[in-house]
Amino acid sequence: MTILVVEVHDACDLMPKDGHGSASPYVQVDFDEQSQRTQTKPQELNPIWNEKLVFKVRNPRDLPNKTIEVVVYNDRKGGHHKNFLGCVRISGISVPLLSDSEAIDPQRYPLDKRGPFSHVKGDIALKIYAAHDGSHPPPPPPPPPTNAGNIETEATPVFQEIKTTMLQEDVIDDHEKKKKKKNKDKEVRTFHTIGTATAAPAAAPAPSVSTGFGFQPQVMKEKAPTVETRTDFARAGPPTAMSMQMPRQNPEFLLVETSPPLAARMRYRGWDKMASTYDLVEQMHYLYVSVVKARDLPVMDVSGSLDPYVEVKLGNYKGKTKFLEKNQNPVWTQIFAFAKDRLQSNLLEVTVKDKDFGKDDFVGRVFFDLSEVPLRVPPDSPLAPQWPSFIEEGDKKKDKFSSKILLCLCLDAGYHVLDESTHFSSDLQPSSKHLRKQKIGILELGILSARNLLPLKGKDGRTTDAYCVSKYGNKWVRTRTILDTLNPRWNEQYTWDVYDPCTVITIGVFDNCHINGSKEDARDQRIGKVRIRLSTLETDRIYTHYYPLLVLTHSGLKKHGELHLAIRFTCIAWVNMLAHYGKPLLPKMHYYHPISVRHIDWLRHQAMQIVAARLSRSEPPLRREAVEYMLDVDYHMWSLRRSKANVHRMMSMLSGVTAVCKWFNDICYWRNPITTCLVHVLFFILVCYPELILPTIFLYLFVIGLWNYRFRPRHPPHMDARLSQADNAHPDELDEEFETFPASRPSDIVRMRYDRMRSVAGRVQTVVGDLASQGERAQALLSWRDPRATAIFILFSLIGAILIYVTLFQVVAVLVGLYVLRHPRFRSRMPSVPVNFFKRLPSRADMLL
């Protein structure tokens, strides 16, 4: 037989309750309708008990669903009531099964309040474990399943399983951290843990298919498998498919606020440093060489052809344009930039050469003295291009060919075709500019620098050639490429018009793999991406932060460095901006004649193709892989990691409703008599004056909003590795997420993943079916599917209508309220009559094949 052992060691710094600065505490432990208590320690605020309380575990498999409640009371021998000193609630899923009680150490738990009016302080030391009564060793754990056909489904509802596992992981990390620091800070918690269970034998084989949402009776910390290639990820051991493990956020994945010397901040402090529109970046001086075009170049070989290109040289720095085949009037339009602090010569050499497979032929050369180069200070316009004197001008006439074509085009520009994910949209305006509203503000972005980038070209003897791309609306911008450095500094500023505050700007960082004669099929590597929603920014405030550049790769989550940004959102029409919160997101045509989901996805794919083709023709070209990364092309694909993240988001959303239900349940069961009495008083006031119900609700919301103002976010949003379930993703999950479509992996791996997906989808299917059954039972009240149940309900409705008609509404409300808030001694542990009646109603589940 399995027993639960609770060893109560000591407590410290308890709240005095006897009116003389002391207390007489004792501990009462409740588990599975069993209650035991320790001895009373009179006049002691730091009592030591060292007592062992033993409970019977009727069904060991139900232990994870049980709760151990430890309450500390003050023993008032002269009175009729005991004083509450604090409590601790411990989930049964965290109780280890041990054969030796010395295998774990006592854990200290801060005492929690029972209600908002409780005065509690101090903590208590407990040792809790499960053991087998007798000398017989515990039975071995059941062998894991060997294939998908042996998947065992749990009877526990899916959301309860997820919540239990999530709470367990949270409290395990919290108490491990407390044990290391040995602090006694008071925190409010619902569940606590006393450690981890014993590890499984090393020779136990891992199951080939995960069971999806289900929890395991014992929580085991398994070591991550060592893999060689992607092919072995699936065979190395499956992940826990939907277990909501939420470890502590890695500190290096968080934002770092900075305070660079920006001109905008200097002016705000009373110092007008420079009248410049580029006030969000640090000033940096560069020498720009814009190679535009050439004309009438001489022919250098006997074939009569010329393949010209330009070489720009400054000291040891050299840059080349692309060569153009058989062209005596080439147009390059390429720009080279040399940092002022890295100049090695005062002469700039520009040479035109003829591309040859042997030795390139010299065409001409010109020198520029840097002391004669004019200085351009933003916001001055760019300097006009000049013709060097070493090339002679020619006035040759060319024959012109002109033609006409008659086209009939029809364009419905009342829609907006998205080229990015709807969750991160940066433009919601109609395609026609005549239908767009006036702008409401200006967005200014300063791309300052980056630090601690990873050397992505280590094999080639270089570090990283980084550049940034930013996208907002239909305007794409790209910074210059900073060559061979892990700490690049761009200091470039860009501006966008804002038409809707509920939009997102995206900034991506890439490694340029197309310099110095790189292969044409090379792909620019991803360094990281940052998204910022404008509605989360305060107006006219300058945000300067280092944003972590996180990239999810086949081997897991990696931090590739940090991006330093300065951003400012300026509102120029407050009334229009506030009015946008009441307007629809999309143009009118999307609501008058909506587009189907299938066509929306197809149009988005076509828009992405057009944008990628257009940007690939820019100079320098923005390649397809960068455009796809910025637009999140694969966001709609199946990912077990994203599914777990979405389930966690849903559970976090429902946690508030769960807390309110728990609070109301405590009120109904008189866990805190003072609070319950105050609720009774408020209830009688609202019944006597029903016109105060809605004002009270809105006033309560107002007070909550003011209270939460202290906890408002102080930093702009960023990529959250913990929320994304990216820092603890299993290698096989990542391998599946990066898999091509259609699948290209071996058939056995695809079969394993398909079985795992069926297991997860089966749990979701069960939950959806349960929700549908509840709704169908509500419909069955009046549908006569169960004639006896419907007859009972309509007869009850008739009697209720008569009674309510002849009775004052206040009297009915008082009777119902008093029945709901009745004392626990008048309650039964069995379900109520309305609940039993509702559960007996028929649903349409029995009609399914």
Helices and strands as residue ranges (DSSP letters): E 2-12, E 25-31, E 34-37, E 48-56, G 60-65, E 67-74, E 83-91, G 92-94, G 101-103, E 107-110, E 123-132, G 148-150, H 158-181, G 230-232, G 234-236, G 251-253, E 256-257, H 263-268, E 286-293, E 308-314, E 317-320, E 331-339, G 340-342, E 347-354, E 361-369, G 370-372, G 422-424, G 433-435, E 441-451, G 458-460, E 466-472, E 475-478, E 489-498, E 504-511, E 525-533, G 534-536, E 542-553, E 556-571, H 574-580, H 589-592, H 597-616, H 624-631, H 640-668, H 673-688, G 690-692, H 693-708, G 709-711, H 731-737, H 747-779, H 787-806, H 809-820, G 824-826, H 833-839, G 844-847
